[in-house]
Amino acid sequence: VRCAEQLVEREMSGRDASHDAAHALRVRDLALSLAAEQGVSSPDRLLIVTTPR
C-alpha cells in the first residue's frame, strides 16, 4: 500500500488542490470510512488495489 501511496504522491505532485495527492488520499480515507459505517471492517471484505513496483 505504501508503494501505491508513493506513486500517487509522485504522479500527482504539482497539480491543483482539487486533484492532488492529498485529494486522492482523502478519497481513499472517505471510502474506508463509508465501508466502516456499512459494517465492512474485515480486511477480506475490502478491496485494495496496488500497483507493480
TAURQUI-V397739 format. One line per field, one symbol per residue. phi: phi as a letter, one per 30 degrees, with the letter a starting at -180 (. if undefined). psi: psi as a letter, one per 30 degrees, with the letter a starting at -180 (. if undefined). A space follows every 50 residues. Layout:
phi: ???
psi: ???
//
This chain:
phi: .ddddddddddcdiddddbcdddddddeddddddddddicbdedcccccb cdd
psi: eeeeeeeeeefgkfllffhaeeeeeeeeeeeeeeeeeggjfkfffkkkkl ll.
//
